[in-house]
Amino acid sequence: MAIMTINQEYEQKRITMTEAIRLIHDGDYVVTGTGVFAPIGVMRELHHAAEHCSTVHVMHMAAVEPYPFLTDPQYKDVFDCACVFSSSADRLAYKVRSQSYVPAHLSEAAVFWMDAHRVDIAYVKATPMDEHGHFHLAPVLTVERDAIERAHTVVLEVSPHVPYTYGDTLISLDEVDYVVETDIKVPDDGSIATDETSGIIGEYIADLIHDGDCIQLGIGAIPNAVARSLRDKHHLGIHTELFVSSMAELMECGAVDNSRKNYHPGKSIACFTFGTQKLYDFIDHNPDIEFYRATSVIDPRAVMQNDNMVSVNTAFGCDLTGQVTSEGIGAKEYSGVGGQFATAKGAVWAKNGRSIIAFRSTANLKNGVVSNINASFAPGTAVTLSRNDVDIIVTEYGVAYLRGRSVHERVGELIRIAHPDFRDKLRYDVNKLYN
């Protein structure tokens, strides 16, 4: 019997998008990937599975578009969707009631969901195949690698626009059941602008970061402001959940060289990325950056391997004992736990490590300006980081050191960094609450 060449095997596994959707059977459990590096072509067409299925279970993360299977009410009784981290499109799906959030740390959420269910089909984004029969998974390994290992059927959506990256991204044709080709560009999420308030917070945090530290930065105006304030630092390292444009800029200007890291020295380590096209060009074929699955990157036991680890995360606010809420507004799901606990705990466990939670002192809501520091949370509010795990909290009014402090001491620290307009009310509320 003649042995097929790699190209012949590829042609045998290559299917159309319509055929890729027809692979789904009634009652199947499907995993579709993450954000801008999800298999967008498949997700745009996934609603067509309703033409031959009465129930399809889908697990995904941070939808980059309001895909019909998620947000069109006509499909809500067919698609039972689970989300491990939410985007604006996912918040639309919650309103339609076609989707529910999976409460779990990002390093565990996908695996826990798979343990509780199964994976019939995994649709995953990748680069085109090279001459050796290998693909490189898109630089997002929050659910993808684990799904591939568990799935009965693996379908790669390949695109020439996916950057070629290193780490745990290599996958061979032998590991793949089907390939569907697209020419879909990776969405450019743009850069998040900073303002005066985020700039002040960024400067406070930059003062807490020293030459030689290893950093983890979240997404948003405050982390971007932190990065801009770190340009004059030396020998910084990166071990992060999310690799963002501001980190690329720190590598380009020489502030980050990863030379003093204990864990993966010389490399910037992350489990996923999104941002601008400039960022995607920077990570493409860049051997100084490696991507690994969430279970190995944002595990506290991995984070703590680096001495002088500093984790910077953002939040919606905290109460006066130090409990932090970062994933929802009241009972309404907004984003998710992500890697906040894992990176915060790992940083505290690390030698000379620090965990920083940052947010603005106030928020503008429909009913006016409210304090983000309160004596207690509104009913239904999820606690993302417990008061037992909090370390440092920063607003534009200063730095509150909570590690090792009593509740009485914490109250004083947090009122000091609250907005001045709310400090008297906070004193009144805490006296009423505890007396």
Disulfide bonds with the S-S distance in Angstrom:
none
